[in-house]
Amino acid sequence: CFCSSRPTPVIRWIKEGGELPANRTFFENFKKTLKIIDVSEADSGNYKCIARNILGSAHHVISVTVKAAPYWITAPRNLILSPGEDGTLICRANGNPKPNISWLANGVPI
């Protein structure tokens, strides 16, 4: 968030509709740079930097999208059944973009 004026503006950062990530947010370069460590999908959103001095203010909105490879919410588990028993296989995954889930039996789609 680079803004220049006289008198020198004070820079402030906010996350629209939420709060800046606690304990993972750091400022550099006299608050002109917002740094978030250990980013998660919840960090997606609009971040606004506001520059203000006694003469007025200006702001800019930066849209942040966090992409994520597929990951297990509930990983499938092996199932051992006897003939005639019923079984349920559960596969819950997430990611950004949302992954497609396919089922195969011995390598053949079912």
C-alpha positions as CSV (number, residue, x, y, z in Angstrom):
1,C,0.0,0.0,0.0
2,F,2.2,2.8,-1.3
3,C,0.7,6.2,-0.8
4,S,2.5,9.5,-0.7
5,S,1.4,12.9,0.6
6,R,2.3,15.7,2.9
7,P,2.0,15.4,5.8
8,T,3.0,11.8,5.7
9,P,-0.1,9.6,6.0
10,V,-0.8,7.0,8.6
11,I,-1.5,3.6,7.0
12,R,-4.1,1.2,8.4
13,W,-5.2,-2.3,7.2
14,I,-8.5,-4.0,7.6
15,K,-10.1,-7.2,6.3
16,E,-13.6,-6.5,5.0
17,G,-16.2,-8.6,6.8
18,G,-13.7,-9.9,9.3
19,E,-10.5,-9.3,11.2
20,L,-6.9,-9.6,10.3
21,P,-5.5,-13.0,11.1
22,A,-4.5,-12.9,14.8
23,N,-0.8,-13.7,15.6
24,R,0.0,-14.2,11.9
25,T,-0.1,-10.7,10.7
26,F,3.0,-8.5,10.5
27,F,3.6,-5.1,9.0
28,E,6.7,-4.0,7.2
29,N,8.0,-0.8,5.5
30,F,6.2,1.6,7.8
31,K,2.9,-0.4,7.5
32,K,3.0,-0.2,3.7
33,T,3.3,-3.9,3.5
34,L,0.9,-6.4,5.2
35,K,2.4,-9.9,5.6
36,I,0.4,-12.9,6.6
37,I,2.2,-16.1,7.5
38,D,0.9,-19.7,7.5
39,V,-1.9,-18.7,5.1
40,S,-5.2,-20.7,5.1
41,E,-8.3,-20.7,3.0
42,A,-10.0,-18.5,5.7
43,D,-7.6,-15.7,4.8
44,S,-9.3,-15.2,1.4
45,G,-11.2,-12.0,1.1
46,N,-10.9,-8.3,0.5
47,Y,-8.2,-6.4,2.4
48,K,-8.3,-2.6,2.5
49,C,-5.4,-0.3,3.1
50,I,-6.3,3.2,4.3
51,A,-3.9,6.1,4.1
52,R,-5.0,9.1,6.3
53,N,-3.5,12.5,7.3
54,I,-5.1,15.7,8.6
55,L,-6.1,16.7,5.0
56,G,-8.1,13.5,4.2
57,S,-7.8,9.9,3.3
58,A,-7.5,7.4,0.4
59,H,-8.0,3.7,0.3
60,H,-7.5,0.7,-2.0
61,V,-9.1,-2.7,-1.8
62,I,-7.0,-5.8,-2.6
63,S,-8.8,-9.1,-3.3
64,V,-6.9,-12.2,-2.0
65,T,-7.8,-15.7,-3.1
66,V,-6.2,-18.6,-1.5
67,K,-5.9,-21.7,-3.7
68,A,-5.6,-25.2,-2.1
69,A,-4.8,-28.6,-3.5
70,P,-7.3,-31.3,-2.5
71,Y,-7.0,-32.4,1.1
72,W,-9.0,-34.9,3.2
73,I,-11.7,-33.8,5.5
74,T,-12.5,-37.5,6.3
75,A,-10.0,-39.9,4.7
76,P,-11.4,-43.1,3.4
77,R,-10.7,-46.2,5.6
78,N,-10.3,-49.8,4.7
79,L,-13.4,-51.9,5.2
80,I,-13.5,-55.7,6.0
81,L,-16.8,-57.3,5.4
82,S,-18.2,-60.8,5.4
83,P,-20.6,-62.0,2.6
84,G,-24.1,-60.6,3.1
85,E,-22.9,-57.6,5.2
86,D,-23.5,-54.0,4.3
87,G,-20.7,-51.5,4.2
88,T,-20.4,-47.7,3.8
89,L,-17.4,-46.0,2.3
90,I,-17.0,-42.3,3.2
91,C,-14.8,-39.9,1.2
92,R,-14.8,-36.3,2.1
93,A,-12.4,-33.9,0.5
94,N,-12.0,-30.2,0.0
95,G,-9.8,-27.7,-1.8
96,N,-10.0,-24.6,-3.9
97,P,-11.2,-25.1,-6.5
98,K,-13.5,-27.8,-5.1
99,P,-12.2,-31.2,-6.1
100,N,-14.3,-33.8,-8.0
101,I,-14.6,-37.1,-6.3
102,S,-14.6,-40.3,-8.3
103,W,-15.2,-43.9,-7.2
104,L,-13.4,-46.9,-8.7
105,A,-13.6,-50.6,-7.9
106,N,-10.4,-52.4,-8.9
107,G,-9.5,-49.5,-11.1
108,V,-12.8,-49.4,-12.9
109,P,-15.3,-46.5,-12.4
110,I,-18.5,-47.4,-10.6
